[in-house]
């Protein structure tokens, strides 16, 4: 069935007795604007009306589109909020049979009306009162911390969803996208206001941590304006009416952001510190942004978590799969991932580089001091690793705990491979004991080693040339991708601008429609008045006709009497 429009819901609210199923709302009266229409506020998913009944004001949320899981979500949310009782939330009642429009029943959410100002209005009205702004920032911090403790996320923290009562508490409204532990694993129904959310956030980011970034944005904004009102009121320097002071473009490019530059030059140490942290978080994954409490407890700028090395990832994957042994494919994969990088042995600190040929069939380990490479065919490495557990007294797992260097286990295995593989030539170490540099004992072996070295160097040059070409190609593709991304961002901004224009046009059309309906109502009233005046005039005319007929009858009677009198008088004269 077709879903009612905002105008349909507005008309239904004007007739509470026929439109509402709730007894309190049936007896209520909606708030009206100056033109006599139901006063409402439009959000992302709903239109909210104010209805007064029995001395209480209620907020009635009518959904502007059909969302099939609303009943399930609101039922679970209602039960969860009653059990955890988080601060800042208003109790509500989800009613599947809430409002009747166009002959059908549609769901609503009924809750107490919160009288107050949205957060941006409150800041505007208290711009010169730094103590009040700091007090509100403290209350905001408490709410953000309490939400984290209760494993809940609002999912759309922004100025329009925060209601502040003068001298009173802070209230959160609009619960359509709230995250609960029961919703873990599902996609987010919305991604929140773009001027408060992390620039990398997508619909897949739906967990307790989604509030961490916007909570910090709001807290930092309140402290910054309290310390420097000029951020706000200097011809609305950074506030554009749809944010506090920061916006989406600031999060996307904090290094060139004028607002970030101003925040990092703030007279407040806390503001400067938090601005640096927020700038760091803009480039990190959404899930890596810590809670507001953790940020405030940290004495210095939080640093990104160190990324796992390819080898550490292999170990982690094997441990998760209950597989402690690193096989040949893991070994080769690690060498490929470290191709061309300089490493060092654990004990002697000998520097060397790893190279892998194009087919990944041969590994080359070249000390940086001598340039002589050790050739290790993959087949020999594989045979050795397959029997490594049998030939050594310790398992591979024993090498994971005491080692902190990325190459530690690689070196341990490699040393045993070089000294225990039967096909490996007899070697003697150079002055740098334990290094990978090998010197053949015989001239024949020296010649073979020299040929191997030439072959390895030739392959190394080929690999380096291919790597250079691949890098140039990758750089070119990266530039093309960045250009495409910039174009996509521009197209997105253009689309958003067009969407805003369309929304403005739609709002204007609705306003024109409402104006036309008002004019039609006025014309109907005037027509009914004209009809009433016409009926009254007809009644008066009929009354005048009746009075005229009565007057005529009386006149005729008078004339008859006069004639009779005249005749009698004249007759008397004649008789005399």
Secondary structure, DSSP 8 states (H G I E B T S, - for coil): -----HHHHHHHHT-HHHHB-SHHHHT-EE-B-TTSSB-EEE-SSEEEEEEEETTEEEEEEEESS--TTHHHHHHHHHHHHHHH--TTB--EEEEEEEEEETTEEEEEEEEE---SEEHHHHHHHTTT-HHHHHHHHHHHHHHHHHHHHTT-B-S--SGGGEEE-TTS-EEE---TT-B-GGGTTS--S----TTTS-TT--TT--STTHHHHHHHHHHHHHHHHHH-THHHHSSSSS--SSSSS--HHHHHTGGG-HHHHHHTT-S-HHHHHHHHHHHHHTTS-GGG---HHHHHH-SS---------HHHHHHHHHHHTT-----HHHHHHHHHHTTT-EEE-SSS--EEEEEE-TTS-EEEEEETTT--EEEEEHHHHHHHHHTHHHHSSS-TTHHHHS--STTHHHHHHHHHHHHH-TTS--EEE-SSTT-S-EEESSHHHHHHHHHHHHHHHHHHHHHHHHHHHHHHHHHHHHHHHHHHHHHHHHHHHHHHHHHHHHHHHHHHHHHHHHHHHHHHHHHHHHHHHHHHHHHHHHHHHHHHHHHHHHHHHHHHHHHHHHHHHHHHHHHHHHH-
